[in-house]
Amino acid sequence: SIDTKIYVVKNKRENNRTNIGWIGSKTTIFYLDRLRNVFTILAKRYNICLRIIGAESYGVDGVETVARPWNLEREVSDLHGFDIGVAPLVNDVWSLGKCGCKVLQYMGVGIPAVASRVGVNREIIDDGVNGFLADSDEEWIEKLSQLIENEALRQRVGAMGRRTVEERYSVEVNGPKLLEVLRTVNEM
């Protein structure tokens, strides 16, 4: 669940560069490697910056990249530095068990997410409505290009993502459900 009192909606973009972001850990950064070719192609077409939160040293040749360690106190403000969030995965048994946290974090701050069509991402994202799903490099390039080129689309999809979090994945919605489960278990 996302605490929508902490994960507040990002302010509007401040410059002409589009920041594509990823949040994770050093142990999961290898998923981002799947998009190296995508980022290289996009950097030749657009003024983009790749922002990485959770790995101090990461780079893609020919792509401006800012990488920094994760920090709880900075987490939301770091996410506010993204214009688009990415959540690539490989389609394997391990990935099928992942919870979609990155996608929900992006949605929680009102930025559009583009994620692999794997596991729970397919349940969270209604493709083209509250985020985008992609498999091939071509799909990643197409969907990221749409978002880079169209600020109104970014805002609309980001707002729908935030709404999804508020309605289905917020602490306010899921807290009472958890409390009921705990009461039921306690009564047994």
VENWOUR-V294106 format. One record per backbone hydrogen bond with DSSP energy under -0.5 kcal/mol. CO is the residue of the C=O (numbers start at 0). NH is the residue of the N-H. If there is no record, write none. Layout:
co=CO nh=NH
co=CO nh=NH
This chain:
co=1 nh=3
co=1 nh=170
co=2 nh=5
co=2 nh=6
co=5 nh=7
co=16 nh=18
co=17 nh=19
co=17 nh=48
co=18 nh=20
co=18 nh=82
co=18 nh=83
co=19 nh=50
co=20 nh=85
co=21 nh=52
co=24 nh=27
co=24 nh=28
co=27 nh=30
co=28 nh=31
co=28 nh=32
co=29 nh=33
co=30 nh=33
co=31 nh=34
co=32 nh=35
co=34 nh=38
co=35 nh=39
co=36 nh=40
co=37 nh=41
co=38 nh=42
co=39 nh=43
co=40 nh=43
co=40 nh=44
co=41 nh=44
co=41 nh=45
co=45 nh=47
co=46 nh=17
co=48 nh=19
co=48 nh=50
co=49 nh=51
co=49 nh=65
co=50 nh=21
co=51 nh=53
co=51 nh=67
co=52 nh=23
co=59 nh=62
co=62 nh=59
co=63 nh=49
co=65 nh=51
co=67 nh=53
co=67 nh=54
co=70 nh=73
co=70 nh=74
co=71 nh=74
co=73 nh=77
co=74 nh=78
co=75 nh=79
co=77 nh=80
co=78 nh=81
co=82 nh=111
co=83 nh=20
co=84 nh=113
co=86 nh=115
co=89 nh=91
co=91 nh=95
co=92 nh=96
co=93 nh=96
co=94 nh=97
co=97 nh=119
co=99 nh=103
co=100 nh=104
co=101 nh=105
co=102 nh=106
co=103 nh=107
co=104 nh=108
co=105 nh=108
co=105 nh=110
co=106 nh=109
co=108 nh=9
co=111 nh=84
co=112 nh=131
co=113 nh=86
co=114 nh=133
co=115 nh=117
co=117 nh=120
co=118 nh=121
co=119 nh=122
co=119 nh=123
co=120 nh=124
co=124 nh=126
co=125 nh=128
co=125 nh=129
co=125 nh=130
co=130 nh=127
co=131 nh=114
co=133 nh=116
co=135 nh=139
co=136 nh=140
co=137 nh=141
co=138 nh=142
co=139 nh=143
co=140 nh=144
co=141 nh=145
co=142 nh=146
co=143 nh=147
co=144 nh=148
co=145 nh=149
co=148 nh=150
co=149 nh=153
co=150 nh=154
co=151 nh=155
co=152 nh=156
co=153 nh=157
co=154 nh=158
co=155 nh=159
co=156 nh=160
co=157 nh=161
co=158 nh=162
co=159 nh=163
co=160 nh=164
co=161 nh=165
co=162 nh=166
co=163 nh=167
co=163 nh=168
co=164 nh=168
co=164 nh=169
co=168 nh=1
co=169 nh=173
co=170 nh=174
co=171 nh=175
co=172 nh=176
co=173 nh=177
co=174 nh=178
co=175 nh=179
co=176 nh=180
co=177 nh=181
co=178 nh=182
co=179 nh=183
co=180 nh=184
co=181 nh=185
co=182 nh=186
co=183 nh=187
co=184 nh=187
